């Protein structure tokens, strides 16, 4: 603050992947995002209204001059235009907005970026995804992105999911005077409607027939009022979905309104890195895997990648492949309980891995870890080709990396076909023990008999206590990287407290607690001390003693592997602390505002 004025800035309050809830502030005015603004006051590139209202508009936050150019303008022409209007560098007292071309040079130092030619991106999935990703990757995390004349009531969720913060009512107005009526599933000609599927103020007092009797101007005014209301309603829902961490579930259904939206979502999934580094490692919301796109979402791909790259199974000779269950975690389901009760002490000789869609495979040690205990999917007994292909790939990768003397598949139906495909692919024998029902007496008897027939005096067996430690180690590896578990949980460690609230102790020190809500580990200071030399998930802060939270300006360096929700270690020359990340490591180091970490324990070195 200087001379009593507030420097313009944007601060992110909450995140759900690339979607954010934030605040754009200038001259004591505040614009909550994501939002729909009134573009009627932007003739002079003004971005804000003098009074707060439900329908936000922009004034007093000015953007620098810009020459309008279509999206397909040659890059040479775009570059030449910069020589005509060279952007003025922000002064120390004000940071104005700037209009940029999707393919042009993107200057730094601004709190608001307005994407010129945004309307040209509608319907062009490749141009839309490549432009949004390019711009968002180059502009600061703590800056807002505004896409004029692009949004309507039925593409709004896609825009916000992609990383757009501000949109306007332009399409609502244009469509209204073309006699187009907005719904969540598209725009409809008012002439083709028999009744109005809405209960806004316009629609409760009118019918399609009464609207058609009005003059063109009055009809347009009423349809504009309705179209604006539908955009406001949709934006309110989107903000709530961001807070709940469920925007992806919603966009998988709404994107089907238009083929270009469905294709855009698929293109964003192909650009895995963009979404992955912005997507939290844990969520409290259930993951609903109901569409083909669910297989490609970050949480699913990340889990499969970490099982492949970070997980190390216990040293046992016998692998037991089991089907997943609708009840989670699997071990608490009636079917898995029945199997484990029948096997009793034999469970010490076997390692269990579940085959499932959409996650591919889930080792028993990771059955609590998000999203293994947090997903739901339609159960029909039939798998589509993509589901089968992904499960085959995951199981093949696992068996290529980890070798067992005996593999038993206690599965039926599609699960059995997947195991057969893998067996043929790897020339790896797999024994099948289940009849029509894996929990029938005949199936369980056959499974028990098969396991007993493979046992020899030298067959390795782990005790229940060792199984608990293996679970804690596996989760540590999943969170922090392969090998971390053996460092955090030494051989002479003990695990106390009942499942699933395990606590790892070493001598008189508590090292970590299993958080059953997410299936992740929360470290103590003593646990952090054991891991400090690894440098993984480390955050270095300036020389101060933090309390409660750490803001982004206080961070000097953060491990780029850090994702929102990760357990992190915080250090400077004087203190060691542990907490949960609110931002990615990249955002921590780039941002000038916002809460970066929620602290849990702080101690002096």
C-alpha positions as CSV (number, residue, x, y, z in Angstrom):
1,X,0.0,0.0,0.0
2,X,1.3,3.5,-0.9
3,X,-0.4,6.9,-0.3
4,X,-3.5,5.1,1.0
5,X,-4.1,3.2,-2.2
6,X,-4.2,-0.6,-2.7
7,X,-1.9,-2.1,-5.3
8,X,-3.9,-4.1,-7.8
9,X,-3.4,-7.8,-7.3
10,X,-5.0,-11.3,-7.7
11,X,-5.0,-13.9,-5.0
12,X,-6.0,-17.5,-5.3
13,X,-8.2,-18.7,-2.4
14,X,-9.1,-22.2,-3.4
15,X,-8.1,-24.7,-6.2
16,X,-9.6,-27.7,-8.0
17,X,-7.0,-28.6,-10.6
18,X,-6.6,-25.6,-13.0
19,X,-9.9,-24.1,-11.7
20,X,-9.5,-21.5,-9.0
21,X,-11.5,-19.4,-6.6
22,X,-9.8,-16.1,-6.1
23,X,-10.1,-12.3,-5.7
24,X,-9.0,-9.6,-8.0
25,X,-8.5,-6.3,-6.1
26,X,-7.7,-2.7,-6.9
27,X,-8.5,0.7,-5.4
28,X,-10.5,-0.9,-2.5
29,X,-12.7,-2.8,-4.9
30,X,-12.8,-6.6,-5.0
31,X,-13.9,-9.0,-7.8
32,X,-14.5,-12.6,-6.7
33,X,-13.6,-15.1,-9.3
34,X,-14.5,-17.2,-11.2
35,X,-17.3,-14.8,-12.3
36,X,-19.3,-13.5,-15.2
37,X,-18.9,-9.7,-15.8
38,X,-20.7,-7.2,-17.8
39,X,-18.6,-6.3,-20.8
40,X,-20.6,-3.1,-21.6
41,X,-18.1,-1.0,-19.6
42,X,-15.0,-2.2,-21.3
43,X,-15.0,0.2,-24.2
44,X,-11.9,1.9,-22.9
45,X,-10.5,-1.4,-21.6
46,X,-12.0,-0.7,-18.2
47,X,-12.3,-3.7,-15.9
48,X,-14.4,-3.1,-12.8
49,X,-17.6,-1.4,-11.5
50,X,-17.8,1.3,-8.9
51,X,-20.3,-0.7,-6.8
52,X,-20.4,-4.3,-6.0
53,X,-23.2,-6.3,-7.6
54,X,-24.3,-9.8,-8.3
55,X,-23.6,-9.3,-11.9
56,X,-20.0,-8.2,-11.8
57,X,-18.5,-5.7,-14.2
58,X,-15.1,-4.1,-14.5
59,X,-14.1,-0.5,-14.2
60,X,-11.0,1.3,-12.6
61,X,-8.8,-1.7,-13.5
62,X,-7.5,-0.6,-16.9
63,X,-5.8,-2.7,-19.6
64,X,-3.1,-1.4,-21.9
65,X,-3.9,-0.7,-25.6
66,X,-4.2,-3.5,-28.0
67,X,-4.8,-4.0,-31.8
68,X,-7.6,-6.5,-32.3
69,X,-6.5,-9.4,-34.5
70,X,-8.2,-12.7,-35.4
71,X,-6.7,-16.0,-34.0
72,X,-5.3,-17.0,-37.4
73,X,-3.3,-13.8,-37.9
74,X,0.2,-14.6,-39.0
75,X,2.7,-14.5,-36.1
76,X,4.8,-11.9,-38.0
77,X,1.8,-9.5,-38.1
78,X,1.3,-10.1,-34.4
79,X,4.9,-9.3,-33.6
80,X,4.8,-6.2,-35.8
81,X,1.8,-4.9,-33.9
82,X,3.9,-4.8,-30.7
83,X,6.1,-2.2,-32.4
84,X,3.0,0.0,-33.0
85,X,1.7,-0.3,-29.5
86,X,4.6,-1.3,-27.2
87,X,3.1,-2.3,-23.8
88,X,4.0,0.2,-21.0
89,X,5.7,-1.5,-18.1
90,X,3.7,-1.3,-14.9
91,X,4.7,1.4,-12.5
92,X,5.3,0.8,-8.8
93,X,1.9,2.2,-7.9
94,X,-0.3,0.3,-10.3
95,X,-0.3,-2.9,-12.2
96,X,-2.8,-2.6,-15.0
97,X,-4.2,-5.4,-17.1
98,X,-2.9,-6.3,-20.5
99,X,-4.6,-7.8,-23.6
100,X,-2.6,-10.6,-25.3
101,X,-2.9,-12.6,-28.4
102,X,-3.1,-16.4,-27.9
103,X,0.0,-16.8,-30.2
104,X,1.8,-13.5,-29.3
105,X,4.5,-12.5,-26.8
106,X,3.1,-12.6,-23.2
107,X,4.6,-9.8,-21.0
108,X,5.1,-10.4,-17.3
109,X,4.2,-8.3,-14.3
110,X,0.4,-8.0,-14.7
111,X,-2.4,-9.1,-12.4
112,X,-5.0,-9.4,-15.2
113,X,-4.5,-10.9,-18.7
114,X,-7.3,-10.5,-21.2
115,X,-7.1,-13.1,-24.0
116,X,-7.7,-11.3,-27.3
117,X,-9.5,-13.3,-30.1
118,X,-10.9,-15.6,-27.5
119,X,-14.2,-15.9,-29.3
120,X,-12.3,-17.4,-32.3
121,X,-11.5,-20.4,-30.0
122,X,-15.1,-21.6,-29.7
123,X,-15.6,-24.8,-31.6
124,X,-11.9,-25.3,-32.2
125,X,-10.7,-27.8,-29.6
126,X,-7.0,-27.8,-30.6
127,X,-6.8,-24.0,-30.7
128,X,-8.7,-23.7,-27.4
129,X,-6.6,-26.2,-25.4
130,X,-3.2,-25.1,-26.8
131,X,-4.0,-21.4,-26.3
132,X,-5.3,-21.8,-22.7
133,X,-2.4,-24.1,-21.7
134,X,0.2,-21.8,-23.3
135,X,-1.1,-18.7,-21.7
136,X,-1.6,-20.2,-18.2
137,X,1.8,-21.7,-18.3
138,X,3.5,-18.4,-19.1
139,X,1.5,-16.0,-16.9
140,X,2.0,-15.9,-13.1
141,X,-0.1,-18.2,-11.0
142,X,-1.4,-15.2,-9.0
143,X,-2.9,-13.5,-12.1
144,X,-6.4,-13.7,-13.5
145,X,-7.2,-14.8,-17.0
146,X,-10.2,-13.2,-18.8
147,X,-11.6,-14.6,-22.0
148,X,-14.1,-12.1,-23.6
149,X,-17.0,-13.1,-25.8
150,X,-16.4,-16.9,-25.3
151,X,-18.7,-18.1,-22.6
152,X,-22.3,-19.3,-22.6
153,X,-24.3,-21.2,-20.1
154,X,-23.3,-24.6,-21.5
155,X,-19.5,-24.2,-22.0
156,X,-18.9,-22.3,-18.8
157,X,-17.8,-25.4,-16.8
158,X,-15.2,-26.3,-19.5
159,X,-13.7,-22.7,-19.5
160,X,-13.3,-22.6,-15.7
161,X,-12.0,-26.2,-15.6
162,X,-9.4,-25.2,-18.2
163,X,-8.1,-22.3,-16.0
164,X,-10.2,-19.2,-17.1
165,X,-11.1,-16.9,-14.2
166,X,-13.3,-14.3,-15.8
167,X,-15.9,-14.4,-18.6
168,X,-18.6,-12.1,-19.8
169,X,-22.2,-12.0,-20.9
170,X,-21.4,-11.1,-24.6
171,X,-22.7,-14.5,-26.0
172,X,-25.8,-14.2,-23.8
173,X,-26.7,-10.9,-25.3
174,X,-25.9,-11.9,-28.9
175,X,-27.8,-15.1,-28.6
176,X,-30.8,-13.3,-27.1
177,X,-31.2,-11.0,-30.1
178,X,-30.9,-14.1,-32.3
179,X,-33.9,-15.6,-30.5
180,X,-31.7,-18.2,-28.8
181,X,-32.7,-19.4,-25.3
182,X,-29.9,-20.6,-23.0
183,X,-30.1,-23.9,-21.1
184,X,-27.5,-26.1,-19.4
185,X,-27.6,-28.4,-22.4
186,X,-27.3,-25.9,-25.2
187,X,-29.1,-22.9,-26.7
188,X,-32.6,-23.5,-28.3
189,X,-34.5,-21.4,-30.7
190,X,-37.5,-19.8,-28.8
191,X,-39.7,-20.6,-31.8
192,X,-39.1,-24.3,-31.2
193,X,-40.0,-24.4,-27.5
194,X,-43.4,-25.4,-26.3
195,X,-42.7,-24.6,-22.7
196,X,-39.9,-22.8,-20.8
197,X,-37.7,-25.3,-18.9
198,X,-36.6,-22.7,-16.3
199,X,-37.9,-20.9,-13.3
200,X,-36.1,-17.6,-13.4
201,X,-38.2,-14.4,-13.1
202,X,-38.6,-14.2,-16.9
203,X,-39.7,-17.8,-17.4
204,X,-42.2,-17.9,-14.5
205,X,-44.1,-15.0,-16.0
206,X,-43.9,-15.9,-19.7
207,X,-44.5,-18.7,-22.1
208,X,-42.8,-19.3,-25.5
209,X,-46.0,-18.1,-27.2
210,X,-46.2,-14.9,-25.2
211,X,-42.6,-14.0,-25.8
212,X,-43.1,-14.5,-29.5
213,X,-45.8,-11.9,-29.5
214,X,-43.4,-9.2,-28.3
215,X,-41.5,-6.9,-30.5
216,X,-38.0,-7.9,-31.6
217,X,-36.4,-5.5,-29.2
218,X,-38.6,-6.5,-26.2
219,X,-38.2,-10.2,-27.0
220,X,-34.4,-9.7,-27.1
221,X,-34.4,-7.9,-23.8
222,X,-36.3,-10.7,-22.0
223,X,-34.2,-13.5,-23.5
224,X,-31.1,-11.5,-22.5
225,X,-32.3,-11.4,-19.0
226,X,-32.9,-15.1,-19.0
227,X,-29.6,-16.0,-20.6
228,X,-27.7,-13.9,-18.1
229,X,-29.6,-15.6,-15.3
230,X,-28.7,-19.0,-16.6
231,X,-25.0,-18.0,-16.8
232,X,-25.2,-16.7,-13.2
233,X,-26.8,-19.9,-12.0
234,X,-24.2,-22.1,-13.7
235,X,-21.3,-20.0,-12.3
236,X,-22.7,-20.3,-8.8
237,X,-22.8,-24.1,-9.2
238,X,-19.3,-24.2,-10.6
239,X,-17.9,-22.2,-7.6
240,X,-19.5,-24.7,-5.3
241,X,-18.1,-27.6,-7.2
242,X,-14.6,-26.1,-7.0
243,X,-15.0,-25.9,-3.2
244,X,-16.1,-29.5,-3.1
245,X,-13.4,-30.8,-5.4
246,X,-16.0,-32.2,-7.9
247,X,-15.7,-30.0,-11.0
248,X,-14.1,-32.8,-13.0
249,X,-17.1,-35.1,-12.3
250,X,-19.4,-32.4,-13.5
251,X,-17.4,-31.5,-16.7
252,X,-17.4,-35.1,-17.8
253,X,-21.1,-34.9,-18.2
254,X,-21.6,-31.3,-19.4
255,X,-18.9,-31.5,-22.1
256,X,-21.1,-33.9,-24.0
257,X,-23.3,-31.0,-25.0
258,X,-21.0,-30.2,-27.9
259,X,-18.4,-32.4,-29.6
260,X,-15.7,-29.7,-29.5
261,X,-16.1,-29.6,-25.7
262,X,-15.7,-33.4,-25.4
263,X,-12.6,-33.2,-27.6
264,X,-11.2,-30.3,-25.6
265,X,-11.5,-32.3,-22.4
266,X,-9.7,-35.2,-24.1
267,X,-6.9,-32.9,-25.3
268,X,-6.4,-31.5,-21.8
269,X,-6.0,-35.1,-20.6
270,X,-3.4,-35.7,-23.3
271,X,-1.5,-32.7,-22.0
272,X,-1.2,-34.6,-18.7
273,X,1.5,-32.4,-17.1
274,X,-0.6,-29.2,-17.2
275,X,-3.4,-30.7,-15.1
276,X,-1.3,-33.1,-13.0
277,X,0.8,-30.4,-11.3
278,X,-2.3,-28.5,-10.4
279,X,-4.4,-31.4,-9.2
280,X,-4.4,-32.2,-5.4
281,X,-2.9,-35.4,-4.2
282,X,-6.0,-36.1,-2.0
283,X,-9.6,-35.1,-1.9
284,X,-12.4,-35.5,0.5
285,X,-14.9,-35.9,-2.3
286,X,-15.7,-39.3,-3.9
287,X,-14.2,-39.8,-7.4
288,X,-17.1,-40.8,-9.7
289,X,-15.7,-42.7,-12.7
290,X,-18.7,-42.8,-14.9
291,X,-17.4,-42.1,-18.4
292,X,-14.6,-43.1,-20.8
293,X,-12.7,-39.9,-19.9
294,X,-12.5,-41.0,-16.3
295,X,-9.7,-43.4,-17.2
296,X,-7.6,-40.4,-18.2
297,X,-8.2,-38.1,-15.3
298,X,-5.2,-37.1,-13.3
299,X,-6.0,-39.0,-10.1
300,X,-6.4,-42.3,-12.0
301,X,-3.2,-42.0,-14.1
302,X,-1.2,-40.7,-11.1
303,X,-2.2,-43.7,-9.0
304,X,-1.2,-46.1,-11.7
305,X,2.1,-44.3,-12.4
306,X,3.0,-44.3,-8.7
307,X,2.2,-48.0,-8.2
308,X,4.5,-48.6,-11.2
309,X,7.3,-46.3,-10.3
310,X,7.2,-46.1,-6.4
311,X,5.6,-49.2,-5.0
312,X,7.7,-52.2,-3.8
313,X,5.8,-55.3,-2.7
314,X,6.7,-57.4,0.3
315,X,9.1,-60.3,-0.4
316,X,6.6,-63.1,-0.7
317,X,6.5,-66.0,-3.2
318,X,2.7,-66.2,-3.7
319,X,0.6,-63.5,-5.4
320,X,-3.2,-63.6,-5.1
321,X,-5.1,-61.6,-7.6
322,X,-8.6,-60.6,-6.4
323,X,-11.5,-58.7,-7.9
324,X,-12.4,-55.3,-6.5
325,X,-15.5,-54.7,-4.5
326,X,-18.2,-52.0,-4.4
327,X,-17.5,-51.5,-0.7
328,X,-14.3,-49.7,0.2
329,X,-11.7,-50.2,1.5
330,X,-11.8,-53.6,0.0
331,X,-10.8,-55.5,3.1
332,X,-13.9,-54.3,4.9
333,X,-16.2,-55.6,2.1
334,X,-18.3,-58.8,2.8
335,X,-16.6,-60.6,-0.1
336,X,-13.0,-59.9,0.9
337,X,-13.8,-60.6,4.5
338,X,-15.2,-64.0,3.6
339,X,-12.1,-64.8,1.6
340,X,-9.7,-63.7,4.3
341,X,-11.6,-65.6,7.0
342,X,-11.3,-68.8,5.0
343,X,-7.6,-68.3,4.5
344,X,-6.9,-67.3,8.1
345,X,-3.2,-67.9,8.8
346,X,-2.5,-68.5,5.1
347,X,-2.7,-64.8,4.5
348,X,0.8,-64.4,5.9
349,X,2.1,-66.3,2.9
350,X,0.4,-64.4,0.2
351,X,0.5,-60.9,-1.3
352,X,-2.9,-59.6,-2.4
353,X,-3.5,-57.3,-5.4
354,X,-6.9,-56.2,-6.6
355,X,-7.9,-55.8,-10.2
356,X,-10.2,-52.9,-10.7
357,X,-11.6,-50.3,-13.1
358,X,-10.6,-47.4,-13.3
359,X,-7.4,-47.8,-11.3
360,X,-6.0,-50.9,-13.0
361,X,-4.5,-52.7,-10.0
362,X,-4.5,-51.8,-6.2
363,X,-2.0,-53.6,-3.9
364,X,-3.6,-54.4,-0.5
365,X,-1.1,-52.0,1.2
366,X,-2.5,-49.1,-0.8
367,X,-6.2,-49.9,-0.5
368,X,-6.8,-46.9,1.8
369,X,-4.8,-44.4,-0.2
370,X,-6.7,-41.9,-2.3
371,X,-8.3,-42.6,-4.7
372,X,-8.3,-46.4,-4.0
373,X,-10.9,-46.1,-1.2
374,X,-12.6,-43.1,-2.7
375,X,-14.0,-44.0,-6.1
376,X,-17.2,-45.3,-7.4
377,X,-18.0,-46.7,-10.9
378,X,-21.0,-48.2,-12.6
379,X,-20.9,-52.0,-12.1
380,X,-22.5,-54.0,-14.9
381,X,-20.2,-57.0,-15.0
382,X,-19.0,-55.9,-18.5
383,X,-15.8,-54.0,-19.1
384,X,-15.3,-51.9,-22.2
385,X,-12.2,-52.3,-24.3
386,X,-10.5,-49.2,-22.8
387,X,-11.0,-50.5,-19.3
388,X,-9.6,-53.9,-20.2
389,X,-6.7,-52.5,-22.0
390,X,-5.7,-50.2,-19.1
391,X,-6.0,-53.1,-16.5
392,X,-4.0,-55.4,-18.7
393,X,-1.3,-52.7,-19.1
394,X,-1.1,-52.1,-15.3
395,X,-1.0,-55.8,-14.4
396,X,1.5,-56.6,-17.1
397,X,3.8,-53.8,-15.9
398,X,3.5,-55.0,-12.3
399,X,4.3,-58.6,-13.1
400,X,7.2,-57.6,-15.3
401,X,8.8,-55.6,-12.5
402,X,7.9,-57.9,-9.6
403,X,8.4,-61.7,-9.8
404,X,6.5,-64.4,-7.9
405,X,7.0,-68.2,-7.8
406,X,3.2,-68.7,-7.9
407,X,0.4,-66.5,-9.2
408,X,-3.2,-67.4,-8.3
409,X,-6.2,-65.5,-9.7
410,X,-9.3,-65.9,-7.7
411,X,-11.5,-64.1,-10.2
412,X,-14.3,-64.7,-12.7
413,X,-15.8,-63.0,-15.8
414,X,-13.9,-60.0,-17.2
415,X,-11.3,-60.2,-14.4
416,X,-10.5,-63.7,-15.6
417,X,-10.2,-62.6,-19.2
418,X,-7.8,-59.9,-18.2
419,X,-5.6,-62.3,-16.3
420,X,-5.6,-64.7,-19.2
421,X,-4.5,-61.9,-21.6
422,X,-1.7,-61.0,-19.3
423,X,-0.7,-64.6,-18.8
424,X,-0.4,-65.1,-22.6
425,X,1.3,-61.8,-23.1
426,X,4.0,-62.5,-20.6
427,X,4.1,-66.3,-21.0
428,X,3.5,-66.3,-17.2
429,X,1.4,-69.2,-15.8
430,X,-1.5,-68.1,-13.7
431,X,-3.7,-70.6,-11.7
432,X,-7.4,-69.9,-11.6
433,X,-9.3,-71.0,-8.5
434,X,-12.8,-69.4,-8.6
435,X,-15.9,-71.0,-10.0
436,X,-18.9,-68.8,-10.9
437,X,-18.8,-67.1,-7.5
438,X,-15.5,-66.4,-5.8
439,X,-17.1,-66.5,-2.4
440,X,-18.8,-69.8,-2.8
441,X,-17.7,-72.7,-0.6
442,X,-16.4,-74.6,-3.6
443,X,-14.3,-71.7,-4.8
444,X,-12.9,-70.9,-1.4
445,X,-12.0,-74.6,-0.8
446,X,-10.2,-74.7,-4.1
447,X,-8.3,-71.5,-3.3
448,X,-7.3,-72.8,0.1
449,X,-6.2,-76.1,-1.4
450,X,-4.1,-74.4,-4.1
451,X,-2.3,-72.2,-1.6
452,X,-1.5,-75.0,0.7
453,X,-0.2,-77.1,-2.2
454,X,2.4,-74.5,-3.0
455,X,3.8,-74.1,0.5
456,X,7.2,-75.4,1.4
457,X,9.2,-75.2,4.6
458,X,11.3,-72.3,3.1
459,X,8.2,-70.4,1.8
460,X,8.5,-66.9,3.3
461,X,5.8,-65.7,5.6
462,X,5.2,-62.3,7.2
463,X,3.6,-61.8,10.6
464,X,0.6,-59.5,11.2
465,X,3.0,-56.9,12.8
466,X,5.3,-57.0,9.8
467,X,2.3,-56.6,7.5
468,X,1.4,-53.4,9.4
469,X,4.9,-52.0,8.9
470,X,4.8,-53.0,5.2
471,X,1.6,-51.0,4.8
472,X,3.1,-47.9,6.4
473,X,6.3,-48.3,4.2
474,X,4.2,-48.7,1.0
475,X,2.2,-45.6,1.7
476,X,5.4,-43.6,2.5
477,X,6.9,-44.7,-0.8
478,X,3.7,-43.7,-2.6
479,X,3.8,-40.3,-1.0
480,X,7.5,-39.4,-1.0
481,X,9.2,-41.7,-3.4
482,X,10.5,-45.3,-3.6
483,X,12.8,-46.2,-0.7
484,X,11.4,-43.6,1.7
485,X,9.4,-46.2,3.6
486,X,12.4,-48.2,4.7
487,X,14.0,-45.0,6.0
488,X,11.0,-43.7,7.8
489,X,9.9,-47.1,9.2
490,X,13.1,-49.0,10.3
491,X,13.1,-52.8,10.9
492,X,12.8,-52.4,14.7
493,X,9.9,-49.9,14.5
494,X,6.5,-50.8,16.0
495,X,3.0,-50.0,14.8
496,X,0.4,-49.1,17.4
497,X,-3.3,-48.2,17.5
498,X,-6.1,-50.2,15.8
499,X,-6.6,-50.3,12.0
500,X,-6.9,-47.9,10.2
501,X,-5.4,-45.4,12.6
502,X,-2.0,-46.9,12.7
503,X,0.9,-45.0,14.4
504,X,4.5,-45.8,13.6
505,X,6.9,-45.6,16.6
506,X,10.6,-46.2,17.0
507,X,11.7,-46.6,20.6
508,X,10.2,-43.6,22.4
509,X,9.6,-41.6,19.2
510,X,6.4,-41.4,17.2
511,X,7.3,-41.1,13.5
512,X,4.0,-40.9,11.6
513,X,0.3,-41.4,11.8
514,X,-1.9,-43.0,9.1
515,X,-4.8,-40.6,8.2
516,X,-7.7,-43.0,7.4
517,X,-9.6,-40.3,5.6
518,X,-7.0,-40.1,2.8
519,X,-4.8,-43.2,3.4
520,X,-1.7,-41.0,3.7
521,X,0.9,-40.4,6.4
522,X,1.1,-37.4,8.6
523,X,4.6,-37.0,9.8
524,X,5.8,-35.9,13.2
525,X,9.0,-33.9,13.8
526,X,10.9,-37.1,14.6
527,X,9.6,-38.7,11.4
528,X,10.7,-35.6,9.5
529,X,14.2,-35.8,10.9
530,X,14.6,-39.3,9.5
531,X,13.7,-38.1,6.0
532,X,15.4,-34.7,6.0
533,X,18.4,-35.8,4.1
534,X,16.3,-37.0,1.1
535,X,15.4,-33.5,0.0
536,X,12.1,-34.9,-1.3
537,X,9.1,-32.7,-0.7
538,X,11.2,-30.0,1.0
539,X,10.3,-26.4,1.2
540,X,13.0,-23.8,2.2
541,X,11.7,-20.7,3.8
542,X,13.2,-17.3,4.8
543,X,14.7,-16.9,8.2
544,X,11.6,-16.6,10.4
545,X,9.6,-18.9,12.7
546,X,6.3,-19.8,11.1
547,X,3.1,-20.1,13.0
548,X,-0.1,-21.6,11.8
549,X,0.4,-21.1,8.1
550,X,3.2,-20.1,5.7
551,X,2.4,-17.5,2.9
552,X,4.0,-17.8,-0.5
553,X,6.2,-14.7,-0.2
554,X,8.1,-16.4,2.7
555,X,9.2,-19.4,0.5
556,X,12.6,-19.4,-1.1
557,X,12.4,-22.8,-2.8
558,X,10.0,-25.7,-3.0
559,X,10.4,-29.1,-4.5
560,X,8.6,-29.0,-7.9
561,X,7.2,-32.5,-7.2
562,X,4.9,-31.0,-4.5
563,X,1.2,-31.0,-5.3
564,X,-1.7,-29.5,-3.3
565,X,-2.5,-31.7,-0.3
566,X,1.0,-33.2,-0.1
567,X,2.8,-33.7,3.2
568,X,5.8,-31.4,3.2
569,X,9.0,-30.7,5.2
570,X,9.8,-27.1,5.9
571,X,13.3,-25.8,6.9
572,X,15.5,-22.8,7.3
573,X,18.6,-22.5,9.4
574,X,16.7,-22.5,12.7
575,X,13.6,-24.6,12.3
576,X,12.2,-27.8,11.1
577,X,8.4,-28.1,10.5
578,X,5.9,-30.3,8.8
579,X,2.6,-29.4,7.2
580,X,0.2,-29.8,4.3
581,X,0.7,-28.0,1.0
582,X,-2.1,-25.7,-0.2
583,X,-0.3,-25.0,-3.5
584,X,2.0,-27.0,-5.9
585,X,5.7,-26.5,-5.4
586,X,5.9,-24.5,-8.6
587,X,3.1,-22.2,-7.5
588,X,4.7,-21.6,-4.1
589,X,7.9,-20.3,-5.7
590,X,6.2,-18.2,-8.3
591,X,3.4,-16.6,-6.2
592,X,3.5,-13.4,-4.3
593,X,0.3,-14.0,-2.4
594,X,-1.7,-16.7,-0.8
595,X,-1.5,-19.4,1.8
596,X,1.1,-22.0,0.7
597,X,1.2,-24.4,3.6
598,X,-0.9,-25.3,6.6
599,X,1.5,-26.1,9.5
600,X,1.1,-28.9,11.9
601,X,4.4,-29.1,13.9
602,X,7.2,-26.7,14.3
603,X,10.5,-27.3,16.2
604,X,13.9,-25.7,16.4
605,X,16.9,-27.6,15.1
